[in-house]
Amino acid sequence: MFGNLLASCSYDRKVIIWKETNGTWDALHECNNHDSSVNSVCWAPHEFGLMLVCGSSDGAISVLSSAGDGTWETKKVNNAHTIGCNAVSWAPAVVPGSLIEQPSAQKPITVKRFVSGGCDNLVKIWKEEEGQWKEEQKLEAHSDWVRDVAWAPSIGLPHSTIASCSQDGRVIIWTSDDSTGSMWTPKILHKFNDVVWHVSWSITGNILAVSGGDNKVSLWKESLEGQWVCVSDVNKGQGQQPSEGPQAEQ
């Protein structure tokens, strides 16, 4: 959602932007830039205006932006992921640490970045430079398709965090203490017994929700010792406290 706008994607290779007016949803714009299923769409931070990134099974990523006159511009990254792109997620607009380091009279530094995950087992970070999208980082740790990625919200602190999940059953937390994002450190949150489909951060960026093929949704939080612990899980609609077993300790 972006205000009263909603973006949808589908196996029909289309991305449709819908607008709500007086309780009725109408198609505002239809995009046909991909040759295969579009698997993921994500609105950019509001600082960048109406901008949307899309990931497709054709291996390409497209970025749509509104020109303000009813037309939409498309920039496409071909062969972003071999075989296909499964997920995309925008980075916070504000550069890590800029709220702390910048004088109060100056606006925080912003930069356009997003992360993607694909069938090549890779997590990739993309940055806009001189109007073009370029691959900034290639993160390797998964041994099977990356099913979802989620860049954690930020309040301007001097670090960045990305969560990724995979067909290999692992959820990996990637952290960077470098404002330029040149160095990323992976840490396995947990190894599940089935595919992990989705990861999603809380609005404060300190709790991660995980859903997978085990029919569970679990919530994870980093302890003061830097370990990720399960604080809650839901199994088949029933709320449960985490057990005292290995899952609660890892």
C-alpha positions as protocol buffer text, in pm:
chain_id: "A"
residue {
  index: 1
  type: MET
  ca { x: 0 y: 0 z: 0 }
}
residue {
  index: 2
  type: PHE
  ca { x: 103 y: 360 z: -69 }
}
residue {
  index: 3
  type: GLY
  ca { x: -173 y: 586 z: 64 }
}
residue {
  index: 4
  type: ASN
  ca { x: -483 y: 482 z: -130 }
}
residue {
  index: 5
  type: LEU
  ca { x: -280 y: 291 z: -390 }
}
residue {
  index: 6
  type: LEU
  ca { x: -232 y: -86 z: -396 }
}
residue {
  index: 7
  type: ALA
  ca { x: 5 y: -284 z: -619 }
}
residue {
  index: 8
  type: SER
  ca { x: -60 y: -645 z: -719 }
}
residue {
  index: 9
  type: CYS
  ca { x: 140 y: -899 z: -917 }
}
residue {
  index: 10
  type: SER
  ca { x: 44 y: -1229 z: -1075 }
}
residue {
  index: 11
  type: TYR
  ca { x: 127 y: -1534 z: -1283 }
}
residue {
  index: 12
  type: ASP
  ca { x: -27 y: -1347 z: -1577 }
}
residue {
  index: 13
  type: ARG
  ca { x: 302 y: -1147 z: -1596 }
}
residue {
  index: 14
  type: LYS
  ca { x: 126 y: -824 z: -1504 }
}
residue {
  index: 15
  type: VAL
  ca { x: 172 y: -566 z: -1232 }
}
residue {
  index: 16
  type: ILE
  ca { x: -142 y: -363 z: -1168 }
}
residue {
  index: 17
  type: ILE
  ca { x: -162 y: -48 z: -958 }
}
residue {
  index: 18
  type: TRP
  ca { x: -506 y: 6 z: -804 }
}
residue {
  index: 19
  type: LYS
  ca { x: -655 y: 324 z: -660 }
}
residue {
  index: 20
  type: GLU
  ca { x: -930 y: 340 z: -399 }
}
residue {
  index: 21
  type: THR
  ca { x: -1192 y: 613 z: -439 }
}
residue {
  index: 22
  type: ASN
  ca { x: -1503 y: 626 z: -220 }
}
residue {
  index: 23
  type: GLY
  ca { x: -1470 y: 260 z: -130 }
}
residue {
  index: 24
  type: THR
  ca { x: -1420 y: 138 z: -488 }
}
residue {
  index: 25
  type: TRP
  ca { x: -1095 y: 1 z: -628 }
}
residue {
  index: 26
  type: ASP
  ca { x: -1013 y: 76 z: -993 }
}
residue {
  index: 27
  type: ALA
  ca { x: -705 y: -10 z: -1199 }
}
residue {
  index: 28
  type: LEU
  ca { x: -488 y: 300 z: -1231 }
}
residue {
  index: 29
  type: HIS
  ca { x: -200 y: 153 z: -1431 }
}
residue {
  index: 30
  type: GLU
  ca { x: -113 y: -183 z: -1582 }
}
residue {
  index: 31
  type: CYS
  ca { x: 246 y: -282 z: -1643 }
}
residue {
  index: 32
  type: ASN
  ca { x: 346 y: -558 z: -1889 }
}
residue {
  index: 33
  type: ASN
  ca { x: 724 y: -545 z: -1865 }
}
residue {
  index: 34
  type: HIS
  ca { x: 794 y: -909 z: -1781 }
}
residue {
  index: 35
  type: ASP
  ca { x: 795 y: -1234 z: -1979 }
}
residue {
  index: 36
  type: SER
  ca { x: 700 y: -1463 z: -1693 }
}
residue {
  index: 37
  type: SER
  ca { x: 526 y: -1464 z: -1354 }
}
residue {
  index: 38
  type: VAL
  ca { x: 581 y: -1154 z: -1138 }
}
residue {
  index: 39
  type: ASN
  ca { x: 644 y: -1290 z: -790 }
}
residue {
  index: 40
  type: SER
  ca { x: 700 y: -987 z: -569 }
}
residue {
  index: 41
  type: VAL
  ca { x: 627 y: -614 z: -559 }
}
residue {
  index: 42
  type: CYS
  ca { x: 732 y: -360 z: -298 }
}
residue {
  index: 43
  type: TRP
  ca { x: 667 y: 13 z: -265 }
}
residue {
  index: 44
  type: ALA
  ca { x: 968 y: 237 z: -206 }
}
residue {
  index: 45
  type: PRO
  ca { x: 999 y: 452 z: 108 }
}
residue {
  index: 46
  type: HIS
  ca { x: 777 y: 760 z: 86 }
}
residue {
  index: 47
  type: GLU
  ca { x: 1082 y: 987 z: 60 }
}
residue {
  index: 48
  type: PHE
  ca { x: 1124 y: 867 z: -299 }
}
residue {
  index: 49
  type: GLY
  ca { x: 765 y: 930 z: -407 }
}
residue {
  index: 50
  type: LEU
  ca { x: 560 y: 682 z: -608 }
}
residue {
  index: 51
  type: MET
  ca { x: 815 y: 411 z: -687 }
}
residue {
  index: 52
  type: LEU
  ca { x: 772 y: 35 z: -704 }
}
residue {
  index: 53
  type: VAL
  ca { x: 1016 y: -254 z: -751 }
}
residue {
  index: 54
  type: CYS
  ca { x: 905 y: -584 z: -907 }
}
residue {
  index: 55
  type: GLY
  ca { x: 1077 y: -924 z: -924 }
}
residue {
  index: 56
  type: SER
  ca { x: 991 y: -1184 z: -1188 }
}
residue {
  index: 57
  type: SER
  ca { x: 1052 y: -1548 z: -1281 }
}
residue {
  index: 58
  type: ASP
  ca { x: 1203 y: -1422 z: -1607 }
}
residue {
  index: 59
  type: GLY
  ca { x: 1507 y: -1327 z: -1397 }
}
residue {
  index: 60
  type: ALA
  ca { x: 1456 y: -954 z: -1436 }
}
residue {
  index: 61
  type: ILE
  ca { x: 1377 y: -680 z: -1186 }
}
residue {
  index: 62
  type: SER
  ca { x: 1187 y: -368 z: -1289 }
}
residue {
  index: 63
  type: VAL
  ca { x: 1151 y: -37 z: -1107 }
}
residue {
  index: 64
  type: LEU
  ca { x: 841 y: 168 z: -1184 }
}
residue {
  index: 65
  type: SER
  ca { x: 821 y: 536 z: -1094 }
}
residue {
  index: 66
  type: SER
  ca { x: 543 y: 788 z: -1143 }
}
residue {
  index: 67
  type: ALA
  ca { x: 622 y: 1091 z: -1356 }
}
residue {
  index: 68
  type: GLY
  ca { x: 346 y: 1286 z: -1181 }
}
residue {
  index: 69
  type: ASP
  ca { x: 140 y: 1337 z: -1496 }
}
residue {
  index: 70
  type: GLY
  ca { x: -31 y: 999 z: -1498 }
}
residue {
  index: 71
  type: THR
  ca { x: 250 y: 822 z: -1682 }
}
residue {
  index: 72
  type: TRP
  ca { x: 495 y: 570 z: -1535 }
}
residue {
  index: 73
  type: GLU
  ca { x: 863 y: 524 z: -1617 }
}
residue {
  index: 74
  type: THR
  ca { x: 1018 y: 177 z: -1612 }
}
residue {
  index: 75
  type: LYS
  ca { x: 1381 y: 87 z: -1556 }
}
residue {
  index: 76
  type: LYS
  ca { x: 1464 y: -280 z: -1597 }
}
residue {
  index: 77
  type: VAL
  ca { x: 1753 y: -491 z: -1471 }
}
residue {
  index: 78
  type: ASN
  ca { x: 1778 y: -794 z: -1698 }
}
residue {
  index: 79
  type: ASN
  ca { x: 1934 y: -1118 z: -1572 }
}
residue {
  index: 80
  type: ALA
  ca { x: 1928 y: -994 z: -1214 }
}
residue {
  index: 81
  type: HIS
  ca { x: 1886 y: -1357 z: -1100 }
}
residue {
  index: 82
  type: THR
  ca { x: 1937 y: -1660 z: -1324 }
}
residue {
  index: 83
  type: ILE
  ca { x: 1624 y: -1878 z: -1342 }
}
residue {
  index: 84
  type: GLY
  ca { x: 1416 y: -1618 z: -1158 }
}
residue {
  index: 85
  type: CYS
  ca { x: 1368 y: -1356 z: -886 }
}
residue {
  index: 86
  type: ASN
  ca { x: 1140 y: -1453 z: -597 }
}
residue {
  index: 87
  type: ALA
  ca { x: 1143 y: -1152 z: -365 }
}
residue {
  index: 88
  type: VAL
  ca { x: 1234 y: -783 z: -340 }
}
residue {
  index: 89
  type: SER
  ca { x: 1247 y: -543 z: -44 }
}
residue {
  index: 90
  type: TRP
  ca { x: 1348 y: -176 z: -19 }
}
residue {
  index: 91
  type: ALA
  ca { x: 1611 y: -47 z: 220 }
}
residue {
  index: 92
  type: PRO
  ca { x: 1516 y: 241 z: 449 }
}
residue {
  index: 93
  type: ALA
  ca { x: 1566 y: 573 z: 272 }
}
residue {
  index: 94
  type: VAL
  ca { x: 1792 y: 719 z: 539 }
}
residue {
  index: 95
  type: VAL
  ca { x: 2157 y: 609 z: 526 }
}
residue {
  index: 96
  type: PRO
  ca { x: 2259 y: 420 z: 844 }
}
residue {
  index: 97
  type: GLY
  ca { x: 2402 y: 654 z: 1105 }
}
residue {
  index: 98
  type: SER
  ca { x: 2303 y: 973 z: 925 }
}
residue {
  index: 99
  type: LEU
  ca { x: 2054 y: 1080 z: 1192 }
}
residue {
  index: 100
  type: ILE
  ca { x: 2331 y: 1059 z: 1450 }
}
residue {
  index: 101
  type: GLU
  ca { x: 2617 y: 1207 z: 1250 }
}
residue {
  index: 102
  type: GLN
  ca { x: 2436 y: 1484 z: 1060 }
}
residue {
  index: 103
  type: PRO
  ca { x: 2401 y: 1834 z: 1212 }
}
residue {
  index: 104
  type: SER
  ca { x: 2041 y: 1892 z: 1319 }
}
residue {
  index: 105
  type: ALA
  ca { x: 1997 y: 2171 z: 1065 }
}
residue {
  index: 106
  type: GLN
  ca { x: 2075 y: 1940 z: 772 }
}
residue {
  index: 107
  type: LYS
  ca { x: 1849 y: 1680 z: 621 }
}
residue {
  index: 108
  type: PRO
  ca { x: 1957 y: 1315 z: 663 }
}
residue {
  index: 109
  type: ILE
  ca { x: 2135 y: 1161 z: 365 }
}
residue {
  index: 110
  type: THR
  ca { x: 1910 y: 937 z: 156 }
}
residue {
  index: 111
  type: VAL
  ca { x: 2002 y: 667 z: -94 }
}
residue {
  index: 112
  type: LYS
  ca { x: 1797 y: 431 z: -309 }
}
residue {
  index: 113
  type: ARG
  ca { x: 1871 y: 64 z: -238 }
}
residue {
  index: 114
  type: PHE
  ca { x: 1679 y: -260 z: -241 }
}
residue {
  index: 115
  type: VAL
  ca { x: 1754 y: -627 z: -181 }
}
residue {
  index: 116
  type: SER
  ca { x: 1644 y: -922 z: -393 }
}
residue {
  index: 117
  type: GLY
  ca { x: 1645 y: -1300 z: -358 }
}
residue {
  index: 118
  type: GLY
  ca { x: 1637 y: -1555 z: -636 }
}
residue {
  index: 119
  type: CYS
  ca { x: 1645 y: -1910 z: -766 }
}
residue {
  index: 120
  type: ASP
  ca { x: 2024 y: -1884 z: -801 }
}
residue {
  index: 121
  type: ASN
  ca { x: 2045 y: -1917 z: -418 }
}
residue {
  index: 122
  type: LEU
  ca { x: 2172 y: -1558 z: -398 }
}
residue {
  index: 123
  type: VAL
  ca { x: 2076 y: -1245 z: -209 }
}
residue {
  index: 124
  type: LYS
  ca { x: 2170 y: -931 z: -401 }
}
residue {
  index: 125
  type: ILE
  ca { x: 2176 y: -564 z: -305 }
}
residue {
  index: 126
  type: TRP
  ca { x: 2107 y: -302 z: -572 }
}
residue {
  index: 127
  type: LYS
  ca { x: 2182 y: 71 z: -564 }
}
residue {
  index: 128
  type: GLU
  ca { x: 2082 y: 353 z: -796 }
}
residue {
  index: 129
  type: GLU
  ca { x: 2381 y: 539 z: -934 }
}
residue {
  index: 130
  type: GLU
  ca { x: 2341 y: 819 z: -1189 }
}
residue {
  index: 131
  type: GLY
  ca { x: 1991 y: 704 z: -1274 }
}
residue {
  index: 132
  type: GLN
  ca { x: 2086 y: 339 z: -1331 }
}
residue {
  index: 133
  type: TRP
  ca { x: 2044 y: 38 z: -1103 }
}
residue {
  index: 134
  type: LYS
  ca { x: 2366 y: -148 z: -1035 }
}
residue {
  index: 135
  type: GLU
  ca { x: 2448 y: -459 z: -836 }
}
residue {
  index: 136
  type: GLU
  ca { x: 2626 y: -345 z: -520 }
}
residue {
  index: 137
  type: GLN
  ca { x: 2663 y: -669 z: -325 }
}
residue {
  index: 138
  type: LYS
  ca { x: 2618 y: -1041 z: -383 }
}
residue {
  index: 139
  type: LEU
  ca { x: 2553 y: -1232 z: -59 }
}
residue {
  index: 140
  type: GLU
  ca { x: 2614 y: -1608 z: -64 }
}
residue {
  index: 141
  type: ALA
  ca { x: 2513 y: -1843 z: 219 }
}
residue {
  index: 142
  type: HIS
  ca { x: 2199 y: -2030 z: 110 }
}
residue {
  index: 143
  type: SER
  ca { x: 2219 y: -2370 z: -59 }
}
residue {
  index: 144
  type: ASP
  ca { x: 1879 y: -2356 z: -231 }
}
residue {
  index: 145
  type: TRP
  ca { x: 1631 y: -2105 z: -372 }
}
residue {
  index: 146
  type: VAL
  ca { x: 1591 y: -1785 z: -170 }
}
residue {
  index: 147
  type: ARG
  ca { x: 1218 y: -1754 z: -111 }
}
residue {
  index: 148
  type: ASP
  ca { x: 1195 y: -1416 z: 63 }
}
residue {
  index: 149
  type: VAL
  ca { x: 1404 y: -1119 z: 174 }
}
residue {
  index: 150
  type: ALA
  ca { x: 1319 y: -836 z: 413 }
}
residue {
  index: 151
  type: TRP
  ca { x: 1525 y: -525 z: 487 }
}
residue {
  index: 152
  type: ALA
  ca { x: 1469 y: -420 z: 849 }
}
residue {
  index: 153
  type: PRO
  ca { x: 1328 y: -74 z: 926 }
}
residue {
  index: 154
  type: SER
  ca { x: 1580 y: 175 z: 1060 }
}
residue {
  index: 155
  type: ILE
  ca { x: 1573 y: 478 z: 1287 }
}
residue {
  index: 156
  type: GLY
  ca { x: 1906 y: 604 z: 1158 }
}
residue {
  index: 157
  type: LEU
  ca { x: 2128 y: 385 z: 1376 }
}
residue {
  index: 158
  type: PRO
  ca { x: 2471 y: 299 z: 1230 }
}
residue {
  index: 159
  type: HIS
  ca { x: 2390 y: -51 z: 1104 }
}
residue {
  index: 160
  type: SER
  ca { x: 2173 y: -230 z: 849 }
}
residue {
  index: 161
  type: THR
  ca { x: 1994 y: -564 z: 881 }
}
residue {
  index: 162
  type: ILE
  ca { x: 1846 y: -796 z: 618 }
}
residue {
  index: 163
  type: ALA
  ca { x: 1661 y: -1124 z: 675 }
}
residue {
  index: 164
  type: SER
  ca { x: 1651 y: -1394 z: 409 }
}
residue {
  index: 165
  type: CYS
  ca { x: 1481 y: -1734 z: 403 }
}
residue {
  index: 166
  type: SER
  ca { x: 1521 y: -2027 z: 171 }
}
residue {
  index: 167
  type: GLN
  ca { x: 1412 y: -2362 z: 38 }
}
residue {
  index: 168
  type: ASP
  ca { x: 1708 y: -2495 z: 240 }
}
residue {
  index: 169
  type: GLY
  ca { x: 1510 y: -2437 z: 561 }
}
residue {
  index: 170
  type: ARG
  ca { x: 1738 y: -2166 z: 695 }
}
residue {
  index: 171
  type: VAL
  ca { x: 1669 y: -1808 z: 796 }
}
residue {
  index: 172
  type: ILE
  ca { x: 1979 y: -1592 z: 778 }
}
residue {
  index: 173
  type: ILE
  ca { x: 2028 y: -1250 z: 935 }
}
residue {
  index: 174
  type: TRP
  ca { x: 2269 y: -1030 z: 742 }
}
residue {
  index: 175
  type: THR
  ca { x: 2420 y: -729 z: 924 }
}
residue {
  index: 176
  type: SER
  ca { x: 2643 y: -444 z: 813 }
}
residue {
  index: 177
  type: ASP
  ca { x: 2799 y: -187 z: 1044 }
}
residue {
  index: 178
  type: ASP
  ca { x: 2938 y: 4 z: 748 }
}
residue {
  index: 179
  type: SER
  ca { x: 2726 y: 295 z: 624 }
}
residue {
  index: 180
  type: THR
  ca { x: 2834 y: 217 z: 268 }
}
residue {
  index: 181
  type: GLY
  ca { x: 2714 y: -143 z: 300 }
}
residue {
  index: 182
  type: SER
  ca { x: 3039 y: -287 z: 169 }
}
residue {
  index: 183
  type: MET
  ca { x: 3069 y: -561 z: 432 }
}
residue {
  index: 184
  type: TRP
  ca { x: 2787 y: -796 z: 536 }
}
residue {
  index: 185
  type: THR
  ca { x: 2804 y: -1068 z: 802 }
}
residue {
  index: 186
  type: PRO
  ca { x: 2563 y: -1365 z: 788 }
}
residue {
  index: 187
  type: LYS
  ca { x: 2424 y: -1537 z: 1098 }
}
residue {
  index: 188
  type: ILE
  ca { x: 2185 y: -1831 z: 1091 }
}
residue {
  index: 189
  type: LEU
  ca { x: 1875 y: -1747 z: 1294 }
}
residue {
  index: 190
  type: HIS
  ca { x: 1749 y: -2106 z: 1285 }
}
residue {
  index: 191
  type: LYS
  ca { x: 1749 y: -2418 z: 1070 }
}
residue {
  index: 192
  type: PHE
  ca { x: 1390 y: -2531 z: 1019 }
}
residue {
  index: 193
  type: ASN
  ca { x: 1282 y: -2879 z: 911 }
}
residue {
  index: 194
  type: ASP
  ca { x: 1097 y: -2753 z: 606 }
}
residue {
  index: 195
  type: VAL
  ca { x: 1106 y: -2476 z: 346 }
}
residue {
  index: 196
  type: VAL
  ca { x: 1074 y: -2124 z: 487 }
}
residue {
  index: 197
  type: TRP
  ca { x: 843 y: -1912 z: 273 }
}
residue {
  index: 198
  type: HIS
  ca { x: 832 y: -1564 z: 423 }
}
residue {
  index: 199
  type: VAL
  ca { x: 1005 y: -1328 z: 666 }
}
residue {
  index: 200
  type: SER
  ca { x: 867 y: -995 z: 788 }
}
residue {
  index: 201
  type: TRP
  ca { x: 1002 y: -736 z: 1034 }
}
residue {
  index: 202
  type: SER
  ca { x: 802 y: -552 z: 1298 }
}
residue {
  index: 203
  type: ILE
  ca { x: 771 y: -177 z: 1243 }
}
residue {
  index: 204
  type: THR
  ca { x: 1051 y: -116 z: 1495 }
}
residue {
  index: 205
  type: GLY
  ca { x: 1277 y: -371 z: 1327 }
}
residue {
  index: 206
  type: ASN
  ca { x: 1351 y: -576 z: 1638 }
}
residue {
  index: 207
  type: ILE
  ca { x: 1111 y: -870 z: 1595 }
}
residue {
  index: 208
  type: LEU
  ca { x: 1108 y: -1100 z: 1292 }
}
residue {
  index: 209
  type: ALA
  ca { x: 808 y: -1308 z: 1189 }
}
residue {
  index: 210
  type: VAL
  ca { x: 884 y: -1632 z: 1005 }
}
residue {
  index: 211
  type: SER
  ca { x: 642 y: -1865 z: 822 }
}
residue {
  index: 212
  type: GLY
  ca { x: 722 y: -2193 z: 655 }
}
residue {
  index: 213
  type: GLY
  ca { x: 622 y: -2535 z: 534 }
}
residue {
  index: 214
  type: ASP
  ca { x: 584 y: -2659 z: 892 }
}
residue {
  index: 215
  type: ASN
  ca { x: 248 y: -2472 z: 910 }
}
residue {
  index: 216
  type: LYS
  ca { x: 382 y: -2242 z: 1180 }
}
residue {
  index: 217
  type: VAL
  ca { x: 436 y: -1869 z: 1222 }
}
residue {
  index: 218
  type: SER
  ca { x: 708 y: -1792 z: 1475 }
}
residue {
  index: 219
  type: LEU
  ca { x: 835 y: -1465 z: 1619 }
}
residue {
  index: 220
  type: TRP
  ca { x: 1206 y: -1415 z: 1685 }
}
residue {
  index: 221
  type: LYS
  ca { x: 1397 y: -1151 z: 1880 }
}
residue {
  index: 222
  type: GLU
  ca { x: 1767 y: -1091 z: 1932 }
}
residue {
  index: 223
  type: SER
  ca { x: 1882 y: -1128 z: 2292 }
}
residue {
  index: 224
  type: LEU
  ca { x: 2131 y: -899 z: 2465 }
}
residue {
  index: 225
  type: GLU
  ca { x: 2393 y: -1167 z: 2401 }
}
residue {
  index: 226
  type: GLY
  ca { x: 2332 y: -1141 z: 2027 }
}
residue {
  index: 227
  type: GLN
  ca { x: 2144 y: -1472 z: 1998 }
}
residue {
  index: 228
  type: TRP
  ca { x: 1812 y: -1499 z: 1818 }
}
residue {
  index: 229
  type: VAL
  ca { x: 1543 y: -1665 z: 2032 }
}
residue {
  index: 230
  type: CYS
  ca { x: 1188 y: -1769 z: 1953 }
}
residue {
  index: 231
  type: VAL
  ca { x: 952 y: -1563 z: 2167 }
}
residue {
  index: 232
  type: SER
  ca { x: 624 y: -1701 z: 2029 }
}
residue {
  index: 233
  type: ASP
  ca { x: 485 y: -1935 z: 1768 }
}
residue {
  index: 234
  type: VAL
  ca { x: 145 y: -2012 z: 1622 }
}
residue {
  index: 235
  type: ASN
  ca { x: 64 y: -2366 z: 1510 }
}
residue {
  index: 236
  type: LYS
  ca { x: -255 y: -2433 z: 1315 }
}
residue {
  index: 237
  type: GLY
  ca { x: -427 y: -2127 z: 1458 }
}
residue {
  index: 238
  type: GLN
  ca { x: -335 y: -2191 z: 1820 }
}
residue {
  index: 239
  type: GLY
  ca { x: -105 y: -1952 z: 2002 }
}
residue {
  index: 240
  type: GLN
  ca { x: 176 y: -2134 z: 2180 }
}
residue {
  index: 241
  type: GLN
  ca { x: 467 y: -2042 z: 2399 }
}
residue {
  index: 242
  type: PRO
  ca { x: 805 y: -2157 z: 2267 }
}
residue {
  index: 243
  type: SER
  ca { x: 921 y: -2487 z: 2409 }
}
residue {
  index: 244
  type: GLU
  ca { x: 1222 y: -2534 z: 2631 }
}
residue {
  index: 245
  type: GLY
  ca { x: 1392 y: -2738 z: 2359 }
}
residue {
  index: 246
  type: PRO
  ca { x: 1670 y: -2650 z: 2117 }
}
residue {
  index: 247
  type: GLN
  ca { x: 1448 y: -2417 z: 1910 }
}
residue {
  index: 248
  type: ALA
  ca { x: 1403 y: -2181 z: 2204 }
}
residue {
  index: 249
  type: GLU
  ca { x: 1775 y: -2172 z: 2265 }
}
residue {
  index: 250
  type: GLN
  ca { x: 1898 y: -2116 z: 1910 }
}
